[in-house]
């Protein structure tokens, strides 16, 4: 069984040095999806302050910047070329000005 660990960090240098404008993310993935019957489970935690990165780099499914939260994803290969998956994102604001979000997504990917 394959295990992947990953982490990201960003810091906005152009702003006032006394203001913290950071973004962090980290997670893990267990399993792989290469052939029929393969499955994987992934978890990601992200913390993105309001001006840490350009909005173009923030994931719109996550809610953009000024968000923190969890992403859980499960993928299963129905055949060698067809994969089904579900991703759930639970995010809330870093500074409390936005509402909490719960987003669920289902995917069916066919490769040829």
C-alpha positions in Angstrom: 0.0 0.0 0.0 1.4 3.4 -1.1 1.5 6.3 1.4 2.1 9.9 0.3 2.7 12.8 2.7 2.8 16.4 1.5 3.0 20.0 2.8 2.9 23.5 1.4 3.7 26.9 2.9 3.4 30.4 1.5 4.1 33.8 3.0 3.2 37.2 1.5 6.4 39.3 1.5 5.0 42.5 -0.1 2.8 43.5 2.8 3.5 45.1 6.2 5.9 42.7 8.0 4.0 43.0 11.2 0.9 41.5 9.6 0.8 37.8 9.2 -0.3 36.7 5.8 0.5 33.0 5.7 -0.9 29.9 4.1 -0.2 26.3 5.1 -1.4 23.0 3.9 -0.6 19.4 4.6 -2.1 16.0 4.1 -1.7 12.4 3.3 -2.9 9.9 0.7 -3.1 6.1 1.3 -3.5 3.8 -1.7 -3.2 4.1 -5.4 -5.6 4.1 -8.4 -4.1 2.2 -11.3 -6.2 -0.9 -11.9 -9.7 -2.4 -11.2 -10.3 -2.7 -7.5 -7.7 -0.2 -6.4 -8.8 2.4 -3.9 -7.3 5.5 -2.2 -8.2 7.7 0.7 -6.8 11.3 1.0 -7.0 13.9 3.7 -5.8 17.6 3.5 -5.9 20.5 6.0 -5.5 24.0 4.7 -5.2 27.4 6.4 -5.1 30.3 4.0 -5.1 33.9 5.4 -6.8 36.6 3.4 -3.8 38.0 1.5 -1.4 35.1 1.7 -1.7 34.2 -2.0 -3.2 35.7 -5.1 -6.9 34.6 -5.4 -6.0 32.9 -8.7 -4.0 30.3 -6.7 -6.7 29.6 -4.2 -9.0 26.6 -4.8 -12.5 27.9 -5.5 -14.0 24.6 -4.2 -12.3 25.3 -0.9 -13.8 28.8 -0.8 -10.7 30.8 -1.9 -8.6 32.6 0.6 -9.4 33.6 4.2 -10.5 30.0 4.8 -9.3 27.0 6.9 -10.6 23.5 6.8 -10.5 19.9 5.9 -10.8 18.0 2.6 -11.4 14.2 2.6 -11.5 12.3 -0.7 -12.2 8.6 -1.5 -11.5 7.1 -4.9 -12.3 3.6 -6.2 -11.4 2.1 -9.6 -14.5 0.4 -11.0 -12.5 -0.9 -14.0 -9.0 -0.3 -15.2 -10.2 2.9 -17.0 -13.1 4.1 -14.8 -12.8 5.7 -11.4 -15.6 6.8 -9.0 -14.9 9.2 -6.2 -16.4 11.4 -3.5 -14.8 14.5 -2.0 -16.1 16.4 1.1 -14.8 19.9 2.0 -15.6 21.5 5.4 -14.3 25.0 5.7 -14.8 28.0 7.9 -13.4 31.5 7.9 -10.0 32.5 9.4 -11.3 35.9 10.6 -15.0 35.0 11.1 -16.5 37.3 8.4 -17.8 34.5 6.2 -20.0 31.5 6.9 -19.0 27.9 7.3 -19.2 25.8 4.1 -19.8 22.1 3.7 -19.3 21.0 0.1 -19.7 17.4 -1.3 -18.6 16.4 -4.8 -19.0 13.2 -6.7 -16.8 12.3 -9.7 -16.8 9.7 -12.4 -13.7 9.7 -14.4 -13.3 7.6 -17.6 -9.7 7.3 -19.0 -9.0 6.2 -22.6 
